[in-house]
Amino acid sequence: MTRRYIPLNALRAFEAAARHLSFTKAAIELHVTHAAISQQVKSLEQQLNCALFIRVSRGVMLTTEGESLLPVLHETFDRVADTLDRFSAGHFREKIKVGVVGTFATGWLFPRLSAFQQRFPHIELQLSTHNNRVDTAAEGLDFAIRFGNGAWHGTEAQFICDAPLTPLCTPQLAAQLRQPSDVLKHRLLRSYRRDEWTQWLQAAGEVAPAPSQDIMVFDSSVIMLEAAQAGMGIALAPATMFNHLLLSERIVQPFATEISFGGYWLTQLQSRPTSTAMREFAQWIRSQPPEET
């Protein structure tokens, strides 16, 4: 099959004119004359042996052939521009799109990002947060960091760290807690898992809360800890993700008992090829100590 070589200027002139439906606006965008755009488009039409525009009284319209060509060129030029933008200081910067559960982002990832960027200046991380419900394929993610047991259909999962749950509350509220059952005298804060407090109380050697127990439910541990700091109740959350609050003594851990419902995992679709940058990011994640020092 003989390849057809068409000058880039002709394709660029057509794409700009087709996008604006105006030779004049295309000329302004490309810093050339109206006549130059017209000549480039005419040359392209001759090489393709078809009309790409229909001249009308108020400007131009695309033919069927022009409508077919425009989205291909538009996407191609966007990809070229995006690739060129990824060159910085003589290096090609690779992008990685990572969706991360909010609790892990604030409690583990963000404090380490500066060190990651210093070690891997050629990698650009694009982060988005979620509440542990994420569609990796639909969102075009390279990785999704999520909480669970590591078993997700069609997904490869690499373990990062445990995240056992334990009561967390203000020092003022903690002063009222002498034994684990004392938590039942206060509002309990939890996630969507209904049996969290039941299991924690059993692990602490106490009875389960009554059905009428005052409980608030959250889909984010970060928001839950905001409520706990405001004195709204006792949160059952992963202490390791809130070391900054514990160190500041805005929040305390009144009891040592912890329960585990899973850990944090770095996941990717089995169908997604692993780039060099993705491999470096995964290795860096696995090399990190459980707690930031």
PyMOL commands that set and color helices and strands:
alter all, ss='L'
color gray80, all
select helices_A, chain A and resi 8-20+23-30+34-48+64-85+102-119+171-174+180-185+196-203+221-229+239-248+276-287
alter helices_A, ss='H'
color red, helices_A
select strands_A, chain A and resi 53-56+59-62+87-88+91-92+94-101+123-130+143-148+155-162+165-168+188-190+215-217+234-238+263-269
alter strands_A, ss='S'
color yellow, strands_A
deselect
rebuild
show_as cartoon
